[in-house]
Amino acid sequence: MLKHSNLILALGSKAMRLHHWEKVYNLLDAAMPPGNLDVGIRLEELLDLKADEHCSEIEDISGGAEGEAALEANLKKVKDIWNEICFGIVPYRDSKERFILGDLEDLMTQLEDDQMQVSSMMGSKFVARFREEVEEWEKKLTYI
């Protein structure tokens, strides 16, 4: 068990999605098992396919999965924040027909933080799967 601990940790990552498992099986030059991966894959089966000989490559795939998952979670946080933000309005001077946006200090701080976050996502090596969505949010935040 200790001999395969790195392999087990890499394969046991909760960030591994179907496309990551496809990469693993392509690396092992084997067909994906039929059916749903939620049923499970036995370590013995992977060792029979010589997965232990490709441990570093599998760790790279798992690391990519972790990076993608972190990026996806951060993007979701940004989207959730901006889906909930309400712009407060106040009457303009003594007019009852004209309104302007209220205090924007907190909103501007949030906007700057999220612009930096999205900008750093664009520089991530894990952005490939989400590039279009991240670019879209970069434009939206710039427009705001």
N, C-alpha and C positions, 0 to 999 in steps of 0.2 A: 504494500500500500504506500509506504513512504517513497519507494522508488518512483511511483507515478503521481506523487502529490501535486507537482506543478501542472501536469496534464489534467488531473482531476479538477484543480482550481480553475484552469482556463476553460475547460468544457462545462463546468458548473456555473458559469457566470449567468446571472439572471438577465443580462443584457443581450444574450445570444438570441437572435431571431432566425427565421427560416432562411433568409439569404446568407446568414453567417454559417449555418449548418450546411448549406449547399456548397459554400467555399471549402469547408472542412472535408466534405465528401469528395469534392473535386480534387483536393490536395491528396487525398488517400486513393484517388483513382477508383472510386467505388460509387455504386448507385445509392441514392438516398433510399432509406427504408420506406416501403409503402405505408400510407396512412398518416395519421396525425403524430407529430413529434411529442405531443403532450403525454402520449402513452409511455414514452421513455426510450432511451437507448442504453443498452448495457455496456459497461466499460469493457467487458470481455470481448464483445463484438468489435469495438473500436481497436482494442489491442490486437485482435486477429487481423485487422486491416493495417497493422503496423503504425498506429497513431503515435506510439511512443517514439518512433523514429522521426516524427515531424513535430515534436513538441514545441520548438521555438516558433515555427510557422503558425501552429494552432494558438500559441500565446499571442502572436501578433493579431490574428483574427479576433480573438477574445478581447484584446486591448482596443481594437477598432470598434468592437461592439460596445464596450464601455464608454468610449469617447463619443460615439454616436448617441448613446442613450443620455449622456450628460448634456450634450448639445440640444437634443430634442426636449429634455426636461426644462432647460433654461429658456428655450424658445416658447414653450407652453406657458411658462410663468409670465413672460413678456406679453403674450397674447391675452392671457387671462386678466392681467392688470388693465390693459387698454380696452378690453371688452366691458369692464366694470366702471371705468372712469366716467364721471359726469362733470360736465363743464357748468359751473355755477354762473348765473347771470344776475346782474343787479341793474336797477333803473339808471339810465344816463341822466345825471343831474336831477332836475325835478320833473323830467318827462315821464309820462306814464305809457308812452308808445314806443320809446326807444330804450334799448337795453345794451349793455356791454358785458363782457366776461368779467367775473369777479376776481378774487385773489388768485393769481396764477403761480405764485412762488413755489408751492409744493409740487404743482403740476410740471413746472419747468425743470425742477430738480429731478423728478421721476423721468421726464422725457430725456434729459441729458444722460442719466444713468442707463436707461434702456437703449439709447443710441450707442453708447459705448459698448454695452453688452452685445448688441447685434453686430456691431462693427468687429468686435473680437471674434464672434462666431464666424464671420466671413473669412477671417485669417486662419481658422482652424483647419487642420488636415482632415477632419472628420465631417466637413460640411457638404461633401459631394452629394449625398442622398437627399439633403434638405436645401441645397443651394437656392433653388427657385423660391422656396417659401421664405428663406432668410432674406433674400434680395427684395422680395415683396414687402416684408416688414421694415427693411431698411428704408425703402421708398416711403412707406406710410409714415414712419416716424419723422423722416425729413420733411415731408409735407406738412405735418402738424406744426 
